[in-house]
Amino acid sequence: MHARCSRATLSARYLAQGRAPSRRLCRTLLRTDVAVVTFSPTGSLIAMGNLGASDEDSGVAEIAVIVEDAWQHGGLGTTMLRHLVAAARLTGMDEVVAIAPTRGSWTEAALARLGEPLLQRTPFGEAVVRLRLAPHHVGLLAPPAARTRRVVISRAGMASAQ
């Protein structure tokens, strides 16, 4: 998959100036707490994401996604990010952190749809996007804002939409 990604895609994910990750970095990434992978209909790996507890900060999970260029702009990365955020909530994390090469990245926009992220900068100029997790908004399929209706069954067995 990395061979099919542009330098810009590799830089955005690994902050490595357009190079594929080293074997050492790949081994580190494979030791993640939660991994999400996506395959094309022909069986090729086209996207992957990971979620790992921070070594420095308990209750904080680091989150990252990469999608092969040909499969970008169709919502795949955003869907993977939503699943990873839901997994962070389910595992008791208080916050997720993503690092992007610049402010205004798709990661920032996707996390903004799930809450109100806090934006910071690293000393090297990358954007750090922090999203506090509200434990009562657990959901794997959609963010809380996307759920507009729910069905309530009353004692008489009558269903109503709310």
C-alpha positions in Angstrom: 0.0 0.0 0.0 2.8 2.5 0.9 4.3 2.1 -2.6 0.9 3.3 -4.1 0.8 6.4 -1.8 2.1 9.8 -2.8 4.8 11.6 -1.0 2.2 14.0 0.4 0.1 11.1 1.8 3.1 9.5 3.4 4.3 12.8 4.9 0.8 13.5 6.3 0.7 10.1 8.0 4.3 9.6 9.1 5.6 13.2 9.2 8.6 11.6 7.4 9.0 13.9 4.4 7.4 11.6 1.9 9.1 8.4 2.8 7.5 5.1 3.6 8.0 4.1 7.3 11.1 2.1 8.2 10.7 -1.6 9.3 11.3 -0.4 12.9 8.5 2.1 12.7 6.2 -0.5 11.1 6.9 -2.9 14.0 6.1 -0.1 16.5 2.9 0.7 14.7 1.8 -2.9 14.7 2.1 -3.0 18.5 -0.9 -0.7 18.7 -3.8 -1.2 21.0 -6.4 -1.1 18.2 -5.9 -1.4 14.5 -8.4 -0.9 11.7 -7.6 -2.1 8.2 -9.5 -1.8 5.0 -9.2 -4.0 1.9 -10.4 -3.3 -1.7 -12.8 -5.7 -3.4 -9.8 -7.3 -5.0 -8.1 -7.9 -1.6 -5.5 -5.1 -1.7 -4.8 -3.3 1.5 -6.0 0.3 0.9 -6.2 1.9 4.3 -5.2 1.4 7.9 -5.5 3.2 11.2 -4.3 2.8 14.7 -5.1 3.8 18.2 -2.5 3.4 21.0 -2.4 4.5 24.6 0.1 7.3 25.1 3.2 6.4 26.9 3.4 9.8 28.6 -0.3 10.6 29.4 -2.7 8.1 30.9 -6.2 8.3 29.6 -4.9 9.7 26.3 -4.8 7.7 23.1 -2.8 8.6 20.0 -4.8 8.1 16.7 -3.7 8.0 13.1 -5.1 6.9 9.7 -3.6 6.5 6.2 -5.7 5.9 3.1 -4.1 5.1 -0.3 -4.4 8.1 -2.7 -6.8 6.4 -5.1 -9.3 5.7 -2.3 -9.2 9.2 -0.7 -12.1 11.7 -0.6 -14.8 9.0 -0.4 -15.3 9.1 3.4 -13.2 6.0 4.2 -10.6 7.7 6.4 -13.3 9.6 8.2 -15.2 6.3 8.9 -12.1 4.7 10.1 -11.4 7.7 12.4 -14.9 7.5 13.8 -14.4 3.8 14.6 -11.1 4.5 16.3 -12.6 7.3 18.4 -15.4 5.0 19.4 -12.9 2.3 20.4 -11.0 4.9 22.5 -14.3 5.7 24.3 -15.0 2.0 24.8 -11.6 1.4 26.3 -12.0 4.2 28.8 -9.8 6.9 27.2 -10.5 10.5 28.1 -8.9 12.1 25.0 -7.5 11.2 21.6 -4.6 13.1 20.0 -3.7 13.2 16.3 -0.7 14.9 14.8 -1.0 16.5 11.4 1.7 18.2 9.3 -0.3 21.4 9.1 -3.4 23.0 10.5 -6.5 22.5 8.5 -6.0 18.8 7.8 -8.8 16.3 7.1 -8.0 14.8 10.5 -8.8 18.1 12.2 -12.0 18.5 10.2 -13.1 14.9 10.9 -12.5 15.2 14.6 -14.3 18.5 14.6 -17.4 16.6 13.4 -17.1 14.4 16.5 -16.7 17.2 19.1 -14.7 20.4 19.7 -11.0 19.7 19.2 -8.3 21.8 20.8 -5.6 22.8 18.3 -1.9 23.2 19.4 1.4 23.3 17.6 4.5 21.2 18.2 8.0 23.0 18.3 8.5 21.6 14.8 5.3 23.3 13.4 3.0 20.3 13.2 -0.6 20.6 14.3 -1.7 18.7 17.4 -5.4 18.0 17.4 -6.8 17.0 20.8 -10.4 15.8 21.2 -11.9 15.3 24.7 -14.2 12.2 24.8 -17.6 12.4 26.4 -18.2 8.9 27.8 -22.0 9.1 27.3 -21.6 9.5 23.5 -20.5 5.9 22.8 -21.4 4.8 19.3 -19.7 2.8 16.6 -21.7 3.7 13.6 -22.1 7.5 13.7 -21.1 10.5 15.7 -23.6 11.8 18.2 -24.6 14.7 16.0 -25.6 12.4 13.1 -28.1 10.5 15.2 -31.3 12.6 14.9 -34.0 10.0 15.6 -34.5 7.2 18.0 -37.3 4.8 18.6 -38.8 4.6 22.0 -41.1 1.7 23.0 -43.7 2.7 25.6 -45.3 0.3 28.1 -48.2 -0.2 25.8 -45.8 -1.4 23.1 -46.4 1.6 20.9 -43.3 2.8 19.0 -42.7 6.5 18.5 -39.8 8.3 16.8 -38.1 11.1 18.7 
